[in-house]
Amino acid sequence: MDHDDRGSAVVEFVLVSVLVVLVVLALVQVAFALYVRNTLVAAAAEGARFGAAAGRTPDDGALHTQRLIEMTLPVGYADDVSAGVDLVAGVPSVVVEVHAALPMVAWFGPAGGITARGHAMSETP
């Protein structure tokens, strides 16, 4: 009995290459989700520092955070930004919180999947 293996290398290559491409795309998407998360955390922290400065309010920090996010990410990521004053370790601090979608496929994903918070000690009593 003679088995003909002609063409099996092509099929094997296609099957393996599809798996490799899927793994690479998954890794790229995870890296992209981390980029979005880190960008939101940095914007929230910077907004908290901005809102905690003397002569500014937490609302100024929220607005600054929205502007920073809109410069880097699509506008929809800046839709749910809130700010307030809270005690952190007994010290009055400005807290900026951002709720945004977790990008699962490109920019799209479940809403509220990422929550980023920034704290800064308030300069005003």
Rosetta constraint file for C-alpha pairs under 8 A:
AtomPair CA 7 CA 11 HARMONIC 6.74 0.50
AtomPair CA 8 CA 12 HARMONIC 6.10 0.50
AtomPair CA 9 CA 13 HARMONIC 6.00 0.50
AtomPair CA 10 CA 14 HARMONIC 6.25 0.50
AtomPair CA 11 CA 15 HARMONIC 6.23 0.50
AtomPair CA 12 CA 16 HARMONIC 6.11 0.50
AtomPair CA 13 CA 17 HARMONIC 5.86 0.50
AtomPair CA 14 CA 18 HARMONIC 6.13 0.50
AtomPair CA 15 CA 19 HARMONIC 6.61 0.50
AtomPair CA 16 CA 20 HARMONIC 6.24 0.50
AtomPair CA 17 CA 21 HARMONIC 6.04 0.50
AtomPair CA 18 CA 22 HARMONIC 6.24 0.50
AtomPair CA 19 CA 23 HARMONIC 6.25 0.50
AtomPair CA 20 CA 24 HARMONIC 6.18 0.50
AtomPair CA 21 CA 25 HARMONIC 6.11 0.50
AtomPair CA 22 CA 26 HARMONIC 6.13 0.50
AtomPair CA 23 CA 27 HARMONIC 6.26 0.50
AtomPair CA 24 CA 28 HARMONIC 6.21 0.50
AtomPair CA 25 CA 29 HARMONIC 6.17 0.50
AtomPair CA 26 CA 30 HARMONIC 6.26 0.50
AtomPair CA 27 CA 31 HARMONIC 6.22 0.50
AtomPair CA 28 CA 32 HARMONIC 6.12 0.50
AtomPair CA 29 CA 33 HARMONIC 6.14 0.50
AtomPair CA 29 CA 103 HARMONIC 7.93 0.50
AtomPair CA 29 CA 104 HARMONIC 7.02 0.50
AtomPair CA 29 CA 105 HARMONIC 7.04 0.50
AtomPair CA 29 CA 106 HARMONIC 6.99 0.50
AtomPair CA 30 CA 34 HARMONIC 6.27 0.50
AtomPair CA 31 CA 35 HARMONIC 6.21 0.50
AtomPair CA 32 CA 36 HARMONIC 6.31 0.50
AtomPair CA 32 CA 103 HARMONIC 7.76 0.50
AtomPair CA 33 CA 37 HARMONIC 6.19 0.50
AtomPair CA 33 CA 102 HARMONIC 6.74 0.50
AtomPair CA 33 CA 103 HARMONIC 5.64 0.50
AtomPair CA 33 CA 104 HARMONIC 7.33 0.50
AtomPair CA 34 CA 38 HARMONIC 6.03 0.50
AtomPair CA 35 CA 39 HARMONIC 6.07 0.50
AtomPair CA 36 CA 40 HARMONIC 6.23 0.50
AtomPair CA 36 CA 73 HARMONIC 7.72 0.50
AtomPair CA 36 CA 103 HARMONIC 7.89 0.50
AtomPair CA 37 CA 41 HARMONIC 6.21 0.50
AtomPair CA 37 CA 114 HARMONIC 6.86 0.50
AtomPair CA 37 CA 116 HARMONIC 7.43 0.50
AtomPair CA 38 CA 42 HARMONIC 6.09 0.50
AtomPair CA 39 CA 43 HARMONIC 6.14 0.50
AtomPair CA 39 CA 69 HARMONIC 7.54 0.50
AtomPair CA 39 CA 72 HARMONIC 7.90 0.50
AtomPair CA 40 CA 44 HARMONIC 6.08 0.50
AtomPair CA 40 CA 69 HARMONIC 6.85 0.50
AtomPair CA 40 CA 98 HARMONIC 7.09 0.50
AtomPair CA 40 CA 116 HARMONIC 6.04 0.50
AtomPair CA 41 CA 45 HARMONIC 6.17 0.50
AtomPair CA 41 CA 116 HARMONIC 4.99 0.50
AtomPair CA 41 CA 117 HARMONIC 6.34 0.50
AtomPair CA 41 CA 118 HARMONIC 6.81 0.50
AtomPair CA 42 CA 46 HARMONIC 6.10 0.50
AtomPair CA 42 CA 118 HARMONIC 7.87 0.50
AtomPair CA 43 CA 47 HARMONIC 5.95 0.50
AtomPair CA 43 CA 65 HARMONIC 5.31 0.50
AtomPair CA 43 CA 66 HARMONIC 7.99 0.50
AtomPair CA 43 CA 68 HARMONIC 5.97 0.50
AtomPair CA 43 CA 69 HARMONIC 6.40 0.50
AtomPair CA 44 CA 48 HARMONIC 6.12 0.50
AtomPair CA 44 CA 62 HARMONIC 7.98 0.50
AtomPair CA 44 CA 65 HARMONIC 5.76 0.50
AtomPair CA 44 CA 96 HARMONIC 5.57 0.50
AtomPair CA 44 CA 97 HARMONIC 6.38 0.50
AtomPair CA 44 CA 98 HARMONIC 6.74 0.50
AtomPair CA 44 CA 116 HARMONIC 6.54 0.50
AtomPair CA 44 CA 117 HARMONIC 5.75 0.50
AtomPair CA 44 CA 118 HARMONIC 4.68 0.50
AtomPair CA 45 CA 49 HARMONIC 6.32 0.50
AtomPair CA 45 CA 96 HARMONIC 7.25 0.50
AtomPair CA 45 CA 117 HARMONIC 6.91 0.50
AtomPair CA 45 CA 118 HARMONIC 3.90 0.50
AtomPair CA 45 CA 119 HARMONIC 6.13 0.50
AtomPair CA 45 CA 120 HARMONIC 7.44 0.50
AtomPair CA 46 CA 50 HARMONIC 6.12 0.50
AtomPair CA 46 CA 61 HARMONIC 7.97 0.50
AtomPair CA 46 CA 65 HARMONIC 7.02 0.50
AtomPair CA 46 CA 118 HARMONIC 7.38 0.50
AtomPair CA 47 CA 51 HARMONIC 6.05 0.50
AtomPair CA 47 CA 60 HARMONIC 7.89 0.50
AtomPair CA 47 CA 61 HARMONIC 4.32 0.50
AtomPair CA 47 CA 62 HARMONIC 6.05 0.50
AtomPair CA 47 CA 63 HARMONIC 7.71 0.50
AtomPair CA 47 CA 64 HARMONIC 5.43 0.50
AtomPair CA 47 CA 65 HARMONIC 4.63 0.50
AtomPair CA 47 CA 96 HARMONIC 6.66 0.50
AtomPair CA 47 CA 118 HARMONIC 7.38 0.50
AtomPair CA 48 CA 52 HARMONIC 5.98 0.50
AtomPair CA 48 CA 58 HARMONIC 7.26 0.50
AtomPair CA 48 CA 61 HARMONIC 5.39 0.50
AtomPair CA 48 CA 62 HARMONIC 7.58 0.50
AtomPair CA 48 CA 83 HARMONIC 7.96 0.50
AtomPair CA 48 CA 94 HARMONIC 5.63 0.50
AtomPair CA 48 CA 95 HARMONIC 5.82 0.50
AtomPair CA 48 CA 96 HARMONIC 5.43 0.50
AtomPair CA 48 CA 118 HARMONIC 5.59 0.50
AtomPair CA 48 CA 119 HARMONIC 5.51 0.50
AtomPair CA 48 CA 120 HARMONIC 5.37 0.50
AtomPair CA 49 CA 53 HARMONIC 6.48 0.50
AtomPair CA 49 CA 61 HARMONIC 7.30 0.50
AtomPair CA 49 CA 94 HARMONIC 7.68 0.50
AtomPair CA 49 CA 119 HARMONIC 7.30 0.50
AtomPair CA 49 CA 120 HARMONIC 5.20 0.50
AtomPair CA 49 CA 121 HARMONIC 7.71 0.50
AtomPair CA 50 CA 56 HARMONIC 7.51 0.50
AtomPair CA 50 CA 60 HARMONIC 7.28 0.50
AtomPair CA 50 CA 61 HARMONIC 5.29 0.50
AtomPair CA 50 CA 64 HARMONIC 7.27 0.50
AtomPair CA 51 CA 56 HARMONIC 5.40 0.50
AtomPair CA 51 CA 57 HARMONIC 5.18 0.50
AtomPair CA 51 CA 58 HARMONIC 4.70 0.50
AtomPair CA 51 CA 59 HARMONIC 6.94 0.50
AtomPair CA 51 CA 60 HARMONIC 5.32 0.50
AtomPair CA 51 CA 61 HARMONIC 3.82 0.50
AtomPair CA 51 CA 62 HARMONIC 7.45 0.50
AtomPair CA 51 CA 94 HARMONIC 6.66 0.50
AtomPair CA 51 CA 122 HARMONIC 7.95 0.50
AtomPair CA 52 CA 56 HARMONIC 6.48 0.50
AtomPair CA 52 CA 57 HARMONIC 6.79 0.50
AtomPair CA 52 CA 58 HARMONIC 6.78 0.50
AtomPair CA 52 CA 61 HARMONIC 7.45 0.50
AtomPair CA 52 CA 93 HARMONIC 7.18 0.50
AtomPair CA 52 CA 94 HARMONIC 5.63 0.50
AtomPair CA 52 CA 120 HARMONIC 6.08 0.50
AtomPair CA 52 CA 121 HARMONIC 6.27 0.50
AtomPair CA 52 CA 122 HARMONIC 4.38 0.50
AtomPair CA 52 CA 123 HARMONIC 5.79 0.50
AtomPair CA 52 CA 124 HARMONIC 7.47 0.50
AtomPair CA 53 CA 57 HARMONIC 7.99 0.50
AtomPair CA 53 CA 122 HARMONIC 6.58 0.50
AtomPair CA 53 CA 123 HARMONIC 5.49 0.50
AtomPair CA 53 CA 124 HARMONIC 7.46 0.50
AtomPair CA 54 CA 122 HARMONIC 7.67 0.50
AtomPair CA 54 CA 123 HARMONIC 5.13 0.50
AtomPair CA 54 CA 124 HARMONIC 5.56 0.50
AtomPair CA 55 CA 124 HARMONIC 7.37 0.50
AtomPair CA 56 CA 60 HARMONIC 6.24 0.50
AtomPair CA 56 CA 61 HARMONIC 7.89 0.50
AtomPair CA 57 CA 61 HARMONIC 6.78 0.50
AtomPair CA 58 CA 62 HARMONIC 6.38 0.50
AtomPair CA 58 CA 83 HARMONIC 5.39 0.50
AtomPair CA 58 CA 84 HARMONIC 5.46 0.50
AtomPair CA 58 CA 85 HARMONIC 7.00 0.50
AtomPair CA 58 CA 94 HARMONIC 6.05 0.50
AtomPair CA 58 CA 95 HARMONIC 7.53 0.50
AtomPair CA 58 CA 96 HARMONIC 7.59 0.50
AtomPair CA 59 CA 63 HARMONIC 6.20 0.50
AtomPair CA 59 CA 82 HARMONIC 7.83 0.50
AtomPair CA 59 CA 83 HARMONIC 6.08 0.50
AtomPair CA 59 CA 84 HARMONIC 7.49 0.50
AtomPair CA 60 CA 64 HARMONIC 6.11 0.50
AtomPair CA 61 CA 65 HARMONIC 6.09 0.50
AtomPair CA 61 CA 83 HARMONIC 7.02 0.50
AtomPair CA 61 CA 96 HARMONIC 7.05 0.50
AtomPair CA 62 CA 66 HARMONIC 6.24 0.50
AtomPair CA 62 CA 81 HARMONIC 6.07 0.50
AtomPair CA 62 CA 82 HARMONIC 5.92 0.50
AtomPair CA 62 CA 83 HARMONIC 5.57 0.50
AtomPair CA 62 CA 96 HARMONIC 6.29 0.50
AtomPair CA 63 CA 67 HARMONIC 6.32 0.50
AtomPair CA 64 CA 68 HARMONIC 6.25 0.50
AtomPair CA 65 CA 69 HARMONIC 6.21 0.50
AtomPair CA 65 CA 78 HARMONIC 7.87 0.50
AtomPair CA 65 CA 81 HARMONIC 7.56 0.50
AtomPair CA 66 CA 70 HARMONIC 6.10 0.50
AtomPair CA 66 CA 78 HARMONIC 5.05 0.50
AtomPair CA 66 CA 79 HARMONIC 7.69 0.50
AtomPair CA 66 CA 81 HARMONIC 6.87 0.50
AtomPair CA 67 CA 71 HARMONIC 6.28 0.50
AtomPair CA 67 CA 78 HARMONIC 7.86 0.50
AtomPair CA 68 CA 72 HARMONIC 6.71 0.50
AtomPair CA 69 CA 73 HARMONIC 5.63 0.50
AtomPair CA 69 CA 74 HARMONIC 7.78 0.50
AtomPair CA 69 CA 75 HARMONIC 7.47 0.50
AtomPair CA 69 CA 77 HARMONIC 6.93 0.50
AtomPair CA 69 CA 78 HARMONIC 5.86 0.50
AtomPair CA 70 CA 74 HARMONIC 6.08 0.50
AtomPair CA 70 CA 75 HARMONIC 5.12 0.50
AtomPair CA 70 CA 77 HARMONIC 7.51 0.50
AtomPair CA 70 CA 78 HARMONIC 6.37 0.50
AtomPair CA 73 CA 77 HARMONIC 6.64 0.50
AtomPair CA 74 CA 78 HARMONIC 7.92 0.50
AtomPair CA 75 CA 79 HARMONIC 7.18 0.50
AtomPair CA 76 CA 100 HARMONIC 7.92 0.50
AtomPair CA 77 CA 99 HARMONIC 7.85 0.50
AtomPair CA 77 CA 100 HARMONIC 5.31 0.50
AtomPair CA 77 CA 101 HARMONIC 6.94 0.50
AtomPair CA 78 CA 98 HARMONIC 7.54 0.50
AtomPair CA 78 CA 100 HARMONIC 7.43 0.50
AtomPair CA 79 CA 100 HARMONIC 7.75 0.50
AtomPair CA 80 CA 98 HARMONIC 5.90 0.50
AtomPair CA 80 CA 99 HARMONIC 5.43 0.50
AtomPair CA 80 CA 100 HARMONIC 6.81 0.50
AtomPair CA 81 CA 96 HARMONIC 7.18 0.50
AtomPair CA 81 CA 97 HARMONIC 5.78 0.50
AtomPair CA 81 CA 98 HARMONIC 4.57 0.50
AtomPair CA 81 CA 99 HARMONIC 6.58 0.50
AtomPair CA 82 CA 96 HARMONIC 5.79 0.50
AtomPair CA 82 CA 97 HARMONIC 5.32 0.50
AtomPair CA 82 CA 98 HARMONIC 6.56 0.50
AtomPair CA 83 CA 94 HARMONIC 7.08 0.50
AtomPair CA 83 CA 95 HARMONIC 5.53 0.50
AtomPair CA 83 CA 96 HARMONIC 4.30 0.50
AtomPair CA 83 CA 97 HARMONIC 6.18 0.50
AtomPair CA 84 CA 94 HARMONIC 5.77 0.50
AtomPair CA 84 CA 95 HARMONIC 5.43 0.50
AtomPair CA 84 CA 96 HARMONIC 6.69 0.50
AtomPair CA 85 CA 92 HARMONIC 6.58 0.50
AtomPair CA 85 CA 93 HARMONIC 5.53 0.50
AtomPair CA 85 CA 94 HARMONIC 4.60 0.50
AtomPair CA 85 CA 95 HARMONIC 5.90 0.50
AtomPair CA 86 CA 92 HARMONIC 5.75 0.50
AtomPair CA 86 CA 93 HARMONIC 5.40 0.50
AtomPair CA 86 CA 94 HARMONIC 6.37 0.50
AtomPair CA 86 CA 95 HARMONIC 6.58 0.50
AtomPair CA 87 CA 91 HARMONIC 5.17 0.50
AtomPair CA 87 CA 92 HARMONIC 4.59 0.50
AtomPair CA 87 CA 93 HARMONIC 5.82 0.50
AtomPair CA 88 CA 92 HARMONIC 6.42 0.50
AtomPair CA 88 CA 93 HARMONIC 6.20 0.50
AtomPair CA 91 CA 121 HARMONIC 6.86 0.50
AtomPair CA 92 CA 121 HARMONIC 6.23 0.50
AtomPair CA 92 CA 122 HARMONIC 5.90 0.50
AtomPair CA 92 CA 125 HARMONIC 7.83 0.50
AtomPair CA 93 CA 119 HARMONIC 6.35 0.50
AtomPair CA 93 CA 120 HARMONIC 5.32 0.50
AtomPair CA 93 CA 121 HARMONIC 4.24 0.50
AtomPair CA 93 CA 122 HARMONIC 4.79 0.50
AtomPair CA 94 CA 119 HARMONIC 5.68 0.50
AtomPair CA 94 CA 120 HARMONIC 5.33 0.50
AtomPair CA 94 CA 121 HARMONIC 6.29 0.50
AtomPair CA 94 CA 122 HARMONIC 5.85 0.50
AtomPair CA 95 CA 117 HARMONIC 6.86 0.50
AtomPair CA 95 CA 118 HARMONIC 5.62 0.50
AtomPair CA 95 CA 119 HARMONIC 4.64 0.50
AtomPair CA 95 CA 120 HARMONIC 6.75 0.50
AtomPair CA 96 CA 117 HARMONIC 5.62 0.50
AtomPair CA 96 CA 118 HARMONIC 5.13 0.50
AtomPair CA 96 CA 119 HARMONIC 6.60 0.50
AtomPair CA 97 CA 115 HARMONIC 6.93 0.50
AtomPair CA 97 CA 116 HARMONIC 5.64 0.50
AtomPair CA 97 CA 117 HARMONIC 4.42 0.50
AtomPair CA 97 CA 118 HARMONIC 6.48 0.50
AtomPair CA 98 CA 114 HARMONIC 7.87 0.50
AtomPair CA 98 CA 115 HARMONIC 5.57 0.50
AtomPair CA 98 CA 116 HARMONIC 5.08 0.50
AtomPair CA 98 CA 117 HARMONIC 6.40 0.50
AtomPair CA 99 CA 111 HARMONIC 7.97 0.50
AtomPair CA 99 CA 112 HARMONIC 5.19 0.50
AtomPair CA 99 CA 113 HARMONIC 7.33 0.50
AtomPair CA 99 CA 114 HARMONIC 5.74 0.50
AtomPair CA 99 CA 115 HARMONIC 4.63 0.50
AtomPair CA 99 CA 116 HARMONIC 6.63 0.50
AtomPair CA 100 CA 111 HARMONIC 5.94 0.50
AtomPair CA 100 CA 112 HARMONIC 4.85 0.50
AtomPair CA 100 CA 113 HARMONIC 6.17 0.50
AtomPair CA 100 CA 114 HARMONIC 5.28 0.50
AtomPair CA 100 CA 115 HARMONIC 6.60 0.50
AtomPair CA 101 CA 108 HARMONIC 7.31 0.50
AtomPair CA 101 CA 109 HARMONIC 5.61 0.50
AtomPair CA 101 CA 110 HARMONIC 5.28 0.50
AtomPair CA 101 CA 111 HARMONIC 4.05 0.50
AtomPair CA 101 CA 112 HARMONIC 5.06 0.50
AtomPair CA 101 CA 113 HARMONIC 4.99 0.50
AtomPair CA 101 CA 114 HARMONIC 6.03 0.50
AtomPair CA 102 CA 108 HARMONIC 7.41 0.50
AtomPair CA 102 CA 109 HARMONIC 5.15 0.50
AtomPair CA 102 CA 110 HARMONIC 5.78 0.50
AtomPair CA 102 CA 111 HARMONIC 6.70 0.50
AtomPair CA 102 CA 112 HARMONIC 7.08 0.50
AtomPair CA 102 CA 113 HARMONIC 4.58 0.50
AtomPair CA 102 CA 114 HARMONIC 5.55 0.50
AtomPair CA 103 CA 107 HARMONIC 4.95 0.50
AtomPair CA 103 CA 108 HARMONIC 5.02 0.50
AtomPair CA 103 CA 109 HARMONIC 4.57 0.50
AtomPair CA 103 CA 110 HARMONIC 7.40 0.50
AtomPair CA 104 CA 108 HARMONIC 5.92 0.50
AtomPair CA 104 CA 109 HARMONIC 4.80 0.50
AtomPair CA 104 CA 110 HARMONIC 7.71 0.50
AtomPair CA 105 CA 109 HARMONIC 6.49 0.50
AtomPair CA 109 CA 113 HARMONIC 7.77 0.50
